[in-house]
Amino acid sequence: MTRNILITGIEPFDGETINPSWEAVRVLDGECIGGDYRLVARQLPCVIAEVGPVLIAAIEELDPVLVLCLGQAGGRADITVERVAINIVDARIPDNAGRQPVDEPVVPGGPAAYFSTLPIKALVAALREQGIPASVSQTAGTYNCNAIFYALAHHIATRRPALRGGFIHVPYLPSMATHHPGAPSLARETVTQAVRTMAATSLAVAHDIKAGGGAVH
């Protein structure tokens, strides 16, 4: 029986007309990995109060074995695999509903933080082996992306302990970087290939490798 892998991107926000996370995953919808797994792409809203429930509904509908959530991180130069989700929303800008929550929990009463259940070091190593720039990130921010990551991690911890999932930030696309002089970018095809690699690696690696990926600041 073919099992589902849920891959998500986010709708455009903050004046952009596209979001690299959605552009990268949408072209993979329906693609199979190894014959036994099917990629299913879903777009998530940039509405902090709604995005967690939308993600959880997709998980309950699709019953995936793996969830890879992607989001835009303009200014970052590589694929950054997030290590930790924190239970706080501190929005620097309004979301697409015009709301800007400050110092509010993602899940009231939830733990302060969760670690990713993805093999984050193995993902970075696999991407680098393919010539795709990648690193571990120690922060997913305090905006919509972190709200997605925390909602996913909380759902895994409380409802689906066998599910593996996490969050990955991606840079601007080149067409977007032209409007942000000096900002780094990655081609959509590169990010799409990174998603394939991360999905296959997550399925193959049961226990993460031990490799340096920390940060001084």
FENGI-V908656 format. One record per pair of residues at least 12 apart in sequence whose C-alpha atoms are under 10 Angstrom apart, sorted by the first residue. I is the first residue (numbers start at 0). J is the second residue. D is the distance in Angstrom with one decimal. If there is no record, write none. Layout:
I_J_D ; I_J_D
This chain:
0_34_9.7 ; 0_35_6.8 ; 0_36_8.6 ; 1_31_8.8 ; 1_32_9.8 ; 1_33_10.0 ; 1_34_7.5 ; 1_35_4.7 ; 1_36_5.2 ; 1_37_6.6 ; 2_31_9.6 ; 2_32_10.0 ; 2_34_9.6 ; 2_35_6.3 ; 2_36_4.8 ; 2_37_6.1 ; 2_38_8.8 ; 2_61_8.9 ; 2_62_8.2 ; 2_63_6.5 ; 2_64_6.8 ; 2_65_9.3 ; 3_29_9.4 ; 3_31_9.2 ; 3_32_9.9 ; 3_35_8.7 ; 3_36_5.6 ; 3_37_4.9 ; 3_38_6.0 ; 3_39_6.6 ; 3_58_9.7 ; 3_61_6.6 ; 3_62_7.0 ; 3_63_4.6 ; 3_64_6.3 ; 3_65_7.4 ; 3_66_9.0 ; 4_28_9.9 ; 4_29_9.8 ; 4_31_9.3 ; 4_32_9.3 ; 4_36_6.6 ; 4_37_5.9 ; 4_38_4.8 ; 4_39_6.0 ; 4_40_8.5 ; 4_58_9.6 ; 4_61_8.4 ; 4_62_8.6 ; 4_63_5.1 ; 4_64_6.0 ; 4_65_5.0 ; 4_66_5.9 ; 4_67_7.8 ; 4_164_9.8 ; 4_198_7.8 ; 4_202_9.8 ; 5_24_9.9 ; 5_28_9.2 ; 5_37_8.5 ; 5_38_6.1 ; 5_39_5.0 ; 5_40_6.1 ; 5_41_7.4 ; 5_54_9.7 ; 5_57_8.1 ; 5_58_7.5 ; 5_61_7.7 ; 5_62_8.8 ; 5_63_6.0 ; 5_64_8.1 ; 5_65_6.3 ; 5_66_4.8 ; 5_67_6.3 ; 5_68_8.0 ; 5_164_9.2 ; 5_198_9.6 ; 6_20_9.7 ; 6_21_9.3 ; 6_23_9.9 ; 6_24_6.5 ; 6_25_8.6 ; 6_27_8.7 ; 6_28_8.4 ; 6_38_6.7 ; 6_39_6.0 ; 6_40_4.9 ; 6_41_6.5 ; 6_42_8.7 ; 6_63_9.7 ; 6_65_8.4 ; 6_66_5.9 ; 6_67_4.8 ; 6_68_5.7 ; 6_69_7.5 ; 6_164_9.8 ; 6_166_10.0 ; 6_194_8.3 ; 6_198_9.0 ; 7_20_7.6 ; 7_21_6.9 ; 7_23_9.4 ; 7_24_6.7 ; 7_25_8.2 ; 7_28_10.0 ; 7_39_8.2 ; 7_40_5.5 ; 7_41_4.9 ; 7_42_5.6 ; 7_43_6.7 ; 7_54_8.5 ; 7_57_9.8 ; 7_66_8.0 ; 7_67_6.5 ; 7_68_4.7 ; 7_69_5.8 ; 7_70_8.3 ; 7_166_9.4 ; 8_20_4.6 ; 8_21_4.0 ; 8_22_7.6 ; 8_23_7.8 ; 8_24_6.4 ; 8_25_7.8 ; 8_40_7.7 ; 8_41_6.6 ; 8_42_5.1 ; 8_43_6.1 ; 8_44_8.8 ; 8_67_9.1 ; 8_68_6.4 ; 8_69_5.1 ; 8_70_5.9 ; 8_71_8.5 ; 8_144_9.9 ; 8_167_9.9 ; 8_168_10.0 ; 9_21_5.6 ; 9_22_9.1 ; 9_24_9.8 ; 9_41_8.5 ; 9_42_5.3 ; 9_43_4.7 ; 9_44_5.8 ; 9_45_6.5 ; 9_46_9.9 ; 9_50_9.4 ; 9_68_8.8 ; 9_69_7.3 ; 9_70_6.1 ; 9_71_7.8 ; 9_143_9.2 ; 9_144_8.6 ; 9_147_9.9 ; 10_22_9.4 ; 10_42_6.4 ; 10_43_6.2 ; 10_44_5.5 ; 10_45_6.1 ; 10_46_9.5 ; 10_70_9.2 ; 10_71_9.6 ; 10_95_9.2 ; 11_43_9.9 ; 11_44_8.5 ; 11_45_7.5 ; 11_71_9.0 ; 11_95_8.7 ; 12_44_9.1 ; 12_45_6.6 ; 12_46_9.5 ; 12_71_9.5 ; 12_92_9.8 ; 12_93_9.3 ; 12_94_7.3 ; 12_95_6.4 ; 13_45_9.5 ; 13_92_7.7 ; 13_93_8.1 ; 13_94_7.7 ; 13_95_7.9 ; 14_95_9.6 ; 15_175_8.0 ; 15_178_9.7 ; 16_175_8.9 ; 17_71_10.0 ; 17_171_9.6 ; 17_172_9.1 ; 17_174_9.6 ; 17_175_8.1 ; 18_70_7.9 ; 18_71_6.5 ; 18_72_9.8 ; 18_169_9.7 ; 18_170_9.7 ; 18_171_7.9 ; 18_172_8.3 ; 18_175_8.9 ; 19_69_8.8 ; 19_70_7.5 ; 19_71_6.1 ; 19_72_9.0 ; 19_73_9.5 ; 19_168_9.6 ; 19_169_7.1 ; 19_170_7.3 ; 19_171_6.1 ; 19_172_5.9 ; 19_173_9.6 ; 19_174_10.0 ; 19_175_8.7 ; 19_184_9.7 ; 19_185_9.1 ; 19_186_9.1 ; 19_187_7.0 ; 19_190_8.4 ; 19_191_9.8 ; 20_42_9.1 ; 20_68_8.5 ; 20_69_5.3 ; 20_70_5.0 ; 20_71_5.8 ; 20_72_9.2 ; 20_167_9.0 ; 20_168_7.9 ; 20_169_6.6 ; 20_170_8.6 ; 20_171_8.9 ; 20_172_9.3 ; 20_187_8.8 ; 20_190_8.2 ; 20_191_9.0 ; 20_194_10.0 ; 21_40_8.5 ; 21_41_8.2 ; 21_42_6.4 ; 21_43_8.7 ; 21_68_9.8 ; 21_69_7.7 ; 21_70_7.9 ; 21_71_8.9 ; 21_187_9.8 ; 21_191_9.8 ; 22_42_9.7 ; 22_172_9.1 ; 22_187_6.9 ; 22_188_9.4 ; 22_190_9.1 ; 22_191_8.4 ; 23_40_9.8 ; 23_69_8.9 ; 23_169_9.4 ; 23_172_9.6 ; 23_186_9.1 ; 23_187_5.6 ; 23_188_7.1 ; 23_189_8.5 ; 23_190_5.8 ; 23_191_4.7 ; 23_192_8.5 ; 23_193_9.1 ; 23_194_7.9 ; 24_38_9.0 ; 24_39_8.8 ; 24_40_6.0 ; 24_41_8.2 ; 24_42_8.9 ; 24_67_9.8 ; 24_68_9.5 ; 24_69_8.3 ; 24_187_9.3 ; 24_190_8.4 ; 24_191_6.2 ; 24_192_9.6 ; 24_193_10.0 ; 24_194_7.4 ; 24_195_9.4 ; 25_38_9.7 ; 25_39_8.5 ; 25_40_5.6 ; 25_41_7.4 ; 25_42_8.0 ; 25_191_9.0 ; 26_39_10.0 ; 26_40_8.2 ; 26_187_9.9 ; 26_188_9.6 ; 26_191_7.9 ; 27_39_7.4 ; 27_40_6.9 ; 27_191_7.5 ; 27_192_9.5 ; 27_194_8.8 ; 27_195_8.4 ; 28_40_4.9 ; 28_41_8.3 ; 30_195_9.5 ; 31_195_9.6 ; 32_195_7.9 ; 32_196_9.8 ; 32_198_8.2 ; 32_199_7.0 ; 32_202_9.8 ; 33_199_8.2 ; 36_63_9.4 ; 36_64_8.9 ; 36_65_9.8 ; 36_198_9.6 ; 36_199_9.5 ; 36_202_9.5 ; 37_63_9.3 ; 38_63_9.4 ; 38_65_9.6 ; 38_66_9.7 ; 38_194_10.0 ; 38_195_9.0 ; 38_198_8.8 ; 39_57_9.9 ; 39_61_8.5 ; 39_63_9.1 ; 39_66_9.7 ; 40_57_9.9 ; 40_67_9.7 ; 40_68_9.7 ; 41_53_9.7 ; 41_54_8.6 ; 41_57_7.9 ; 41_68_9.5 ; 42_54_9.1 ; 42_68_9.8 ; 42_69_9.9 ; 43_57_9.8 ; 43_68_9.3 ; 43_69_9.7 ; 43_70_9.6 ; 43_143_9.9 ; 43_147_8.9 ; 44_94_9.2 ; 44_95_7.9 ; 44_96_9.5 ; 44_143_8.7 ; 44_147_9.9 ; 45_93_9.6 ; 45_94_5.9 ; 45_95_5.6 ; 45_96_8.0 ; 45_142_9.2 ; 45_143_6.1 ; 45_144_8.4 ; 45_146_9.9 ; 45_147_9.6 ; 46_93_8.9 ; 46_94_5.4 ; 46_95_5.6 ; 46_96_5.9 ; 46_97_8.5 ; 46_98_7.9 ; 46_99_9.6 ; 46_142_9.6 ; 46_143_6.9 ; 46_146_9.6 ; 47_88_8.4 ; 47_90_9.1 ; 47_93_9.5 ; 47_94_6.8 ; 47_95_8.6 ; 47_96_8.5 ; 47_98_8.2 ; 47_99_8.7 ; 47_100_8.4 ; 47_105_8.5 ; 47_142_7.5 ; 47_143_5.4 ; 47_144_8.7 ; 47_145_9.5 ; 47_146_6.6 ; 47_147_8.2 ; 48_94_9.4 ; 48_96_9.1 ; 48_98_8.9 ; 48_100_9.2 ; 48_105_8.4 ; 48_143_9.0 ; 48_146_8.8 ; 49_96_9.6 ; 49_143_9.8 ; 49_146_9.8 ; 49_147_9.7 ; 50_143_7.7 ; 50_144_9.2 ; 50_146_7.6 ; 50_147_6.4 ; 50_150_8.6 ; 51_105_8.7 ; 51_106_9.5 ; 51_143_9.3 ; 51_146_6.9 ; 51_147_5.6 ; 51_148_8.6 ; 51_149_8.4 ; 51_150_5.3 ; 51_151_7.3 ; 51_154_9.5 ; 52_147_9.3 ; 52_150_8.1 ; 52_151_9.6 ; 53_147_9.5 ; 54_66_9.9 ; 54_68_9.4 ; 54_147_7.5 ; 54_148_9.9 ; 54_150_8.1 ; 54_151_7.5 ; 54_154_9.9 ; 55_147_9.6 ; 55_150_7.9 ; 55_151_7.2 ; 55_154_7.4 ; 55_155_9.9 ; 58_151_9.2 ; 58_154_9.5 ; 58_159_9.8 ; 58_162_9.9 ; 59_159_10.0 ; 62_159_9.8 ; 62_162_9.1 ; 63_162_7.6 ; 63_163_9.1 ; 63_164_9.8 ; 64_159_9.9 ; 64_161_8.0 ; 64_162_5.6 ; 64_163_6.7 ; 64_164_8.6 ; 64_202_8.7 ; 65_116_9.8 ; 65_117_8.9 ; 65_161_9.4 ; 65_162_6.1 ; 65_163_5.1 ; 65_164_5.6 ; 65_165_8.8 ; 65_198_7.8 ; 65_201_7.9 ; 65_202_7.9 ; 66_116_9.9 ; 66_117_9.1 ; 66_151_8.5 ; 66_162_7.8 ; 66_163_6.4 ; 66_164_4.4 ; 66_165_6.6 ; 66_166_8.5 ; 66_198_8.7 ; 66_201_9.7 ; 67_117_8.8 ; 67_148_9.7 ; 67_151_9.8 ; 67_163_8.7 ; 67_164_5.7 ; 67_165_5.7 ; 67_166_6.1 ; 67_167_7.3 ; 67_194_8.1 ; 67_197_8.3 ; 67_198_7.5 ; 67_201_9.5 ; 68_144_8.7 ; 68_147_7.8 ; 68_148_7.5 ; 68_151_8.9 ; 68_164_7.8 ; 68_165_6.2 ; 68_166_4.7 ; 68_167_6.2 ; 68_168_8.5 ; 68_194_9.8 ; 69_144_8.1 ; 69_147_9.4 ; 69_148_9.4 ; 69_165_8.7 ; 69_166_5.8 ; 69_167_4.8 ; 69_168_5.6 ; 69_169_7.0 ; 69_194_9.0 ; 70_139_9.4 ; 70_143_8.8 ; 70_144_6.1 ; 70_145_9.4 ; 70_147_9.3 ; 70_148_9.9 ; 70_166_7.7 ; 70_167_6.5 ; 70_168_4.9 ; 70_169_6.2 ; 70_170_8.7 ; 71_144_8.2 ; 71_167_8.8 ; 71_168_5.7 ; 71_169_5.2 ; 71_170_6.1 ; 71_171_6.9 ; 71_172_9.5 ; 72_139_9.1 ; 72_140_9.4 ; 72_144_9.2 ; 72_167_9.4 ; 72_168_5.6 ; 72_169_5.6 ; 72_170_5.2 ; 72_171_7.0 ; 73_168_9.1 ; 73_169_7.7 ; 73_170_5.3 ; 73_171_5.3 ; 73_172_9.1 ; 73_175_9.1 ; 73_176_8.5 ; 73_179_8.8 ; 73_182_7.3 ; 73_183_7.9 ; 73_184_8.2 ; 74_169_9.4 ; 74_170_6.5 ; 74_171_7.4 ; 74_176_9.0 ; 74_179_8.9 ; 74_181_8.7 ; 74_182_5.4 ; 74_183_6.1 ; 74_184_8.1 ; 75_168_8.4 ; 75_169_7.3 ; 75_170_5.4 ; 75_171_8.0 ; 75_182_7.9 ; 75_183_6.7 ; 75_184_8.0 ; 75_185_9.9 ; 76_132_7.9 ; 76_133_8.5 ; 76_134_9.7 ; 76_169_8.1 ; 76_170_5.9 ; 76_171_8.5 ; 76_182_8.0 ; 76_183_5.2 ; 76_184_6.3 ; 76_185_7.7 ; 77_131_7.9 ; 77_132_5.0 ; 77_133_5.0 ; 77_134_6.9 ; 77_135_9.8 ; 77_168_8.4 ; 77_169_6.6 ; 77_170_6.3 ; 77_171_9.7 ; 77_183_8.4 ; 77_184_8.0 ; 77_185_7.5 ; 77_190_9.5 ; 78_123_8.3 ; 78_126_8.6 ; 78_127_9.9 ; 78_131_7.8 ; 78_132_6.2 ; 78_133_4.5 ; 78_134_6.4 ; 78_135_8.5 ; 78_136_9.2 ; 78_167_7.0 ; 78_168_6.1 ; 78_169_5.0 ; 78_170_7.0 ; 78_185_8.8 ; 78_189_9.8 ; 78_190_7.7 ; 78_193_8.1 ; 78_194_9.9 ; 79_119_9.5 ; 79_122_9.9 ; 79_123_8.1 ; 79_132_8.7 ; 79_133_5.7 ; 79_134_5.0 ; 79_135_5.4 ; 79_136_5.5 ; 79_137_9.1 ; 79_138_9.7 ; 79_139_9.3 ; 79_166_8.8 ; 79_167_5.7 ; 79_168_5.1 ; 79_169_6.5 ; 79_170_8.7 ; 80_115_9.2 ; 80_117_9.0 ; 80_118_9.6 ; 80_119_6.2 ; 80_120_8.4 ; 80_122_7.7 ; 80_123_7.2 ; 80_133_7.6 ; 80_134_6.3 ; 80_135_4.9 ; 80_136_5.7 ; 80_137_8.6 ; 80_138_9.5 ; 80_139_9.1 ; 80_165_8.2 ; 80_166_6.5 ; 80_167_4.5 ; 80_168_6.5 ; 80_169_8.9 ; 80_197_9.7 ; 81_114_8.7 ; 81_115_7.2 ; 81_117_9.3 ; 81_119_7.5 ; 81_134_8.8 ; 81_135_6.0 ; 81_136_4.8 ; 81_137_6.2 ; 81_138_6.5 ; 81_139_6.2 ; 81_140_9.9 ; 81_145_9.4 ; 81_148_8.8 ; 81_165_7.2 ; 81_166_5.6 ; 81_167_5.6 ; 81_168_7.3 ; 82_113_8.6 ; 82_114_5.8 ; 82_115_5.4 ; 82_116_8.8 ; 82_117_8.7 ; 82_118_9.6 ; 82_119_7.0 ; 82_120_9.4 ; 82_135_6.7 ; 82_136_6.1 ; 82_137_5.5 ; 82_138_7.1 ; 82_139_8.1 ; 82_148_10.0 ; 82_165_8.2 ; 82_166_8.2 ; 82_167_9.2 ; 82_212_9.9 ; 82_213_9.9 ; 83_112_6.7 ; 83_113_5.7 ; 83_114_4.5 ; 83_115_5.9 ; 83_116_9.6 ; 83_136_8.4 ; 83_137_6.4 ; 83_138_6.5 ; 83_139_7.2 ; 83_140_10.0 ; 83_145_8.9 ; 83_148_8.3 ; 83_149_8.4 ; 83_152_9.3 ; 83_165_8.9 ; 83_166_9.0 ; 84_111_8.6 ; 84_112_5.5 ; 84_113_5.3 ; 84_114_6.4 ; 84_115_7.5 ; 84_137_9.0 ; 84_138_7.4 ; 84_139_6.6 ; 84_140_8.6 ; 84_141_9.0 ; 84_144_9.3 ; 84_145_5.9 ; 84_146_7.9 ; 84_147_8.8 ; 84_148_5.8 ; 84_149_5.0 ; 84_150_8.8 ; 84_151_9.3 ; 84_152_7.5 ; 84_153_9.4 ; 84_165_9.0 ; 84_166_8.7 ; 85_104_8.8 ; 85_105_8.2 ; 85_106_9.9 ; 85_109_9.7 ; 85_110_8.3 ; 85_111_5.8 ; 85_112_4.3 ; 85_113_6.6 ; 85_114_9.0 ; 85_138_8.5 ; 85_139_8.3 ; 85_140_8.6 ; 85_141_7.8 ; 85_145_7.0 ; 85_146_8.2 ; 85_148_8.4 ; 85_149_6.3 ; 85_150_9.8 ; 85_152_9.8 ; 86_102_9.6 ; 86_103_8.2 ; 86_104_5.2 ; 86_105_5.2 ; 86_106_6.6 ; 86_107_8.3 ; 86_108_9.1 ; 86_109_7.0 ; 86_110_6.9 ; 86_111_5.2 ; 86_112_5.8 ; 86_113_8.5 ; 86_141_8.7 ; 86_145_8.3 ; 86_146_7.8 ; 86_148_9.7 ; 86_149_6.6 ; 86_150_8.9 ; 86_153_9.6 ; 87_100_9.7 ; 87_101_8.5 ; 87_102_6.2 ; 87_103_5.6 ; 87_104_4.4 ; 87_105_5.5 ; 87_106_8.3 ; 87_107_9.4 ; 87_111_8.1 ; 87_112_9.0 ; 87_140_9.4 ; 87_141_6.3 ; 87_142_8.5 ; 87_145_8.2 ; 87_146_7.8 ; 87_149_8.9 ; 88_100_6.5 ; 88_101_6.0 ; 88_102_5.6 ; 88_103_5.1 ; 88_104_5.9 ; 88_105_6.2 ; 88_106_9.7 ; 88_140_8.7 ; 88_141_5.0 ; 88_142_5.8 ; 88_143_8.0 ; 88_144_10.0 ; 88_145_7.9 ; 88_146_7.0 ; 89_101_4.2 ; 89_102_5.0 ; 89_103_6.8 ; 89_104_8.9 ; 89_105_9.9 ; 89_140_8.7 ; 89_141_5.2 ; 89_142_6.3 ; 89_143_9.5 ; 90_102_8.2 ; 90_103_9.4 ; 90_140_9.1 ; 90_141_6.3 ; 90_142_5.1 ; 90_143_8.1 ; 91_140_9.9 ; 91_141_8.3 ; 91_142_7.4 ; 92_142_8.4 ; 93_142_9.4 ; 94_142_8.5 ; 94_143_7.7 ; 99_142_9.2 ; 100_142_9.0 ; 101_141_9.3 ; 101_142_9.6 ; 102_141_9.2 ; 103_141_9.9 ; 104_146_9.0 ; 104_149_10.0 ; 105_141_9.6 ; 105_142_9.8 ; 105_143_9.7 ; 105_145_8.7 ; 105_146_5.9 ; 105_147_8.9 ; 105_148_9.8 ; 105_149_7.0 ; 105_150_7.2 ; 105_153_9.7 ; 106_146_8.9 ; 106_149_8.1 ; 106_150_7.4 ; 106_153_8.2 ; 109_149_9.5 ; 109_150_9.9 ; 109_153_7.7 ; 110_149_9.8 ; 110_153_8.5 ; 111_149_9.7 ; 112_149_7.6 ; 112_152_8.9 ; 112_153_9.0 ; 113_148_9.0 ; 113_149_7.0 ; 113_150_9.9 ; 113_151_9.7 ; 113_152_6.3 ; 113_153_7.5 ; 113_156_8.6 ; 114_148_9.7 ; 114_149_9.2 ; 114_152_7.6 ; 114_165_8.6 ; 115_148_8.4 ; 115_149_9.3 ; 115_151_9.4 ; 115_152_7.0 ; 115_155_10.0 ; 115_163_8.2 ; 115_164_6.7 ; 115_165_5.2 ; 115_166_7.6 ; 116_152_7.9 ; 116_155_8.8 ; 116_156_9.7 ; 116_160_9.6 ; 116_161_9.7 ; 116_162_8.2 ; 116_163_5.3 ; 116_164_5.6 ; 116_165_6.3 ; 116_166_9.8 ; 116_201_9.6 ; 116_206_9.9 ; 116_207_9.5 ; 117_162_9.7 ; 117_163_6.0 ; 117_164_5.6 ; 117_165_5.9 ; 117_166_8.7 ; 117_197_9.3 ; 117_198_9.8 ; 117_200_9.5 ; 117_201_6.5 ; 117_202_9.5 ; 117_204_9.1 ; 117_205_9.1 ; 117_206_9.1 ; 117_207_7.9 ; 118_163_9.1 ; 118_164_9.3 ; 118_165_9.3 ; 118_197_9.3 ; 118_200_8.2 ; 118_201_6.3 ; 118_202_9.5 ; 118_203_9.8 ; 118_204_6.9 ; 118_205_7.6 ; 118_206_6.6 ; 118_207_4.5 ; 118_208_7.4 ; 118_209_10.0 ; 119_134_9.0 ; 119_135_7.0 ; 119_136_9.5 ; 119_165_8.8 ; 119_166_9.8 ; 119_167_9.6 ; 119_197_9.2 ; 119_200_9.8 ; 119_201_8.7 ; 119_206_10.0 ; 119_207_6.9 ; 119_208_8.5 ; 119_209_10.0 ; 119_210_10.0 ; 119_212_9.3 ; 120_133_10.0 ; 120_134_8.3 ; 120_135_7.1 ; 120_207_6.3 ; 120_208_6.0 ; 120_209_7.1 ; 120_210_6.4 ; 120_211_8.0 ; 120_212_7.1 ; 121_197_8.8 ; 121_200_7.3 ; 121_201_8.2 ; 121_203_10.0 ; 121_204_7.5 ; 121_206_8.9 ; 121_207_5.9 ; 121_208_5.7 ; 121_209_8.4 ; 121_210_8.4 ; 122_134_8.9 ; 122_135_9.1 ; 122_193_9.2 ; 122_194_9.9 ; 122_196_7.8 ; 122_197_5.7 ; 122_198_8.8 ; 122_199_9.4 ; 122_200_6.4 ; 122_201_7.3 ; 122_204_9.1 ; 122_207_8.8 ; 122_208_9.4 ; 123_135_6.9 ; 123_193_9.8 ; 123_196_9.9 ; 123_197_8.5 ; 123_200_9.8 ; 123_210_9.8 ; 123_212_8.9 ; 124_200_9.8 ; 124_208_9.1 ; 124_210_8.8 ; 125_193_9.0 ; 125_196_7.1 ; 125_197_7.6 ; 125_199_9.7 ; 125_200_7.2 ; 126_192_9.1 ; 126_193_6.5 ; 126_194_9.4 ; 126_195_10.0 ; 126_196_6.8 ; 126_197_7.5 ; 126_200_9.4 ; 127_193_9.8 ; 129_192_9.3 ; 129_193_8.7 ; 129_196_8.8 ; 130_189_9.6 ; 130_193_10.0 ; 131_185_9.3 ; 131_189_7.2 ; 131_190_8.4 ; 131_192_8.9 ; 131_193_7.2 ; 132_185_9.2 ; 132_189_9.6 ; 132_190_10.0 ; 132_193_9.5 ; 133_169_9.4 ; 133_193_9.3 ; 134_212_7.0 ; 134_213_9.3 ; 135_167_9.3 ; 135_168_10.0 ; 135_211_9.2 ; 135_212_5.7 ; 135_213_7.3 ; 135_214_8.8 ; 136_167_8.7 ; 136_168_8.6 ; 136_212_8.3 ; 136_213_8.2 ; 136_214_8.3 ; 137_212_9.2 ; 137_213_7.7 ; 137_214_7.5 ; 137_216_9.5 ; 139_166_8.0 ; 139_167_8.5 ; 139_168_7.7 ; 144_166_7.9 ; 144_167_9.1 ; 144_168_8.4 ; 145_166_8.3 ; 147_165_9.2 ; 147_166_8.0 ; 148_164_8.7 ; 148_165_6.3 ; 148_166_5.7 ; 148_167_9.1 ; 149_165_9.0 ; 149_166_9.2 ; 151_163_9.6 ; 151_164_7.3 ; 151_165_7.3 ; 151_166_8.9 ; 152_164_7.3 ; 152_165_7.2 ; 152_166_9.5 ; 163_201_8.2 ; 163_202_9.2 ; 164_201_8.9 ; 167_194_9.4 ; 167_197_9.8 ; 169_184_8.7 ; 169_185_8.1 ; 169_187_9.9 ; 169_190_7.4 ; 169_193_9.9 ; 170_182_8.8 ; 170_183_6.9 ; 170_184_5.3 ; 170_185_6.2 ; 170_186_9.1 ; 170_187_9.8 ; 170_190_8.9 ; 171_183_6.9 ; 171_184_4.7 ; 171_185_6.5 ; 171_186_8.5 ; 171_187_9.1 ; 172_184_5.2 ; 172_185_5.4 ; 172_186_5.6 ; 172_187_6.3 ; 172_188_9.8 ; 172_189_10.0 ; 172_190_9.2 ; 173_185_6.3 ; 173_186_6.2 ; 173_187_8.4 ; 174_186_9.0 ; 174_187_9.9
